[in-house]
């Protein structure tokens, strides 16, 4: 798959944040919905 650079940056940020909830926030339904919205707008 090919991604534009801004999409790669956003995907990288998503993966980092959900893989380290101790640094950001726990993964909840609300967090997932916000990320879905952000990724859909990209």
N, C-alpha and C positions, 0 to 999 in steps of 0.2 A: 504494500500500500504506500501511496505517496501522500505526504502532508505538507502544507505550507508551513513556513517557519513559525508564524504566530500560533498555529494550531498545535505544533509540537511543543511550544513553550507552555501553552495552557494545559495540554495533556500531561506534561512533565510536572507542572505545579499540582494538578489534581492527584497524580500518583504519589507524589511526595507527601501531600497533606493527609490523604487517607491512610497512608502507610505509617504515619507518625502522629497519631491522635494525641499523644502526650505533649506534643509541641503546638498543636493547633486546637482542635476540638474533637470530641468523640464523634464517631461516624453514626449519624442518626438518619432517620427518614428525611428530616428537614434538610440536613446537610446534603444528602444525596439529591434531593429535589433542586436545591440551589445549584449544585454542580451540573445537573442535567440541563437546567435553564441556561447556564453560562456556556456549556459546550454546544448547545443547540444554536445559540446566537453567534457563535464563532464562525 
